[in-house]
Amino acid sequence: CNGVNGLEKVVLREVRGSSAEVYLYGGQVTSWKNEHGEELLFISSKAICKPPKAIRGGIPICFPQFGSHGSLEQHGFARNRFWTIEAEPPPFPTNSSSKAFVDLILKPSEEDMKIWPHSFEFRLRITLGPGGDLMLTSRIRNTSTEGKPFTFTFAYHTYFSVSDISEVRVEGLETLDYLDNLQNKERFTEQGDAITFEAEVDKVYLSTPTKIAILDHEKKRTFVIRKDGLPDAVVWNPWDKKAKAMADFGDDEYKHMLCVEAAAVEKPITLKPGEEWRGRQELSAVPSSYCSGQ
Ligand code: BG6
């Protein structure tokens, strides 16, 4: 995204040189660069950075519905709404030492209330840590004054940039159960070793460990995802046929991206009035040699 169409963005910078960009449209991180200026997230060269659709790449927020698991539009509406900056949010339980952060808030409009009739405040803090780590913390509060609970599913739909999808492996999901979106959301059990890629994949791994790693041999880089409050992990790559069918995605770009999404899908979250839910994801990108033996 090149800041086209007058969309406002916030740029976070950390003293050693890493940076991140956040669009108010979607509350979406669209860039995360390490201290050498290398882009760590995938964003399509065909991404359309204007409403009504979500920006293809970065970290779209799926709320109040993940995928087609419900009656709302695919992945809910938070990813194609305008968020606002909140200057003085209520204190966060764990305050980071980093000064490079931004607080965003989303509240439903009257139109939103027609499609999902629930009062909420969704606070999103995006922090760039001193070592260049990228933290996203979501706090969703039920602000109903009518005593109405609500239920939602959620995902941080992170598009990682990889050198070559055929050379990438994911560790931490071996032997887990998953729902296969390509087979009517049926439940299967992953067999064997670390996950590798040679065809389209669209799976929701259930009750995963809090740490998942993506090993990119060619780039000699490992992404580490740490998550809290988000039991599931979605793994998605559209491969060649689906890539061609997406207007905002280049035909060969599937080779250079992988979505691993910290999520709460299988067991939807219910909030009573006044209750708040918190879901957090922390991303780091480290040289592979650093990680060997972990
Ligand atoms: C993934 C889903 O999270 O997102 C896939 O599991 C979906 O089923 C993909 O195709 C992309 O969704 P969208 O709406 O951004 O094209």
Residues whose N, C-alpha, C, O or C-beta is under 5 A from the ligand:
A	BS01	BG6	G67 Q74 N181 D202 V234 W236
